[in-house]
Amino acid sequence: MSKKPPPIFDEIAALPTESINPRTLALDEASTGAILEMINHEDRQVAPAVARQIEHIAAAVETVVASIKAGGRVFYVGAGTSGRLGVIDAAECPPTFGTPPHLFQGIIAGGYGAIVRAREGSEDREDLARRAMARRRVGRKDVVVGLAACRRTPYVVAALAHARQVGASTVYITCNPGLAGDEADVVIAVDVGPEAVMGSTRMKCGTAEKMVLNMISTTSMVRLGKVYGNMMVDLMANSEKLRQRSARIIMLTSGCSYDEAVDVLKRARGSVKIAIVMQLKSLGRNAAVALLKKSDGFVKKALRQE
């Protein structure tokens, strides 16, 4: 007597990301160049799919901005590739935008060891997700962003459920639209279709998630005054490359010499934003800081102040 598959078998089989891609059926017989062309063709479907979700991504940005203004934090929660992408985006915010390390936090199923070594079974541990939320004292001011290519990952679903129970705002980023559920306040469902290799969601799904995370964090930081024009002016100059970038930004925005840029950056205690205002408004550091505070941290607003 044949054994009946458990419900999860049919649930997974119905996911678009678990479908067989008719365009890559000959993958195993193709030449190296042909394989690469097929993968590249699939990758080109990602950006248009993300573009179709701009309205929902914008809603996520507004949620994040409101949370940060209220003193809240942003938590990315995921398993496997999704979890690693969340950890990466969170880790990149402090050096890029000068945010404190606690503002954006990445939580991955299986703990930080899962970043470098796969711990696949951890994605089924709902209890660990709830424990991670409780340990970080997620509350009403915070935003929890769930990342799950297949949308059914128990770890992520449990984290979002806990977040909603405590009144936190919730966002869900997934690549499998159409599954009914009340998972989050904002759902970003990027329909990238089947992967080149069936079920290998580190490919198109991973690319889509990375793009969406870039858009959410970057746009949120722009909305909070972390960018002047299109230049990062709140970066943390803690490496030689970033120190030279800081000097170049000051030179580009003020027209000063390299020596002047280095000098004003030193007097601004390493803050590019403060240095620009000091240089262009001929102010001391304290006056520049006060002007920026009055302008909600936006350089252009500060420069327009009399």
Order of alpha helices (4+ residues) and beta strands (2+ residues): alpha-alpha-alpha-alpha-beta-alpha-beta-alpha-beta-alpha-beta-beta-alpha-beta-beta-alpha-alpha-alpha-alpha-alpha
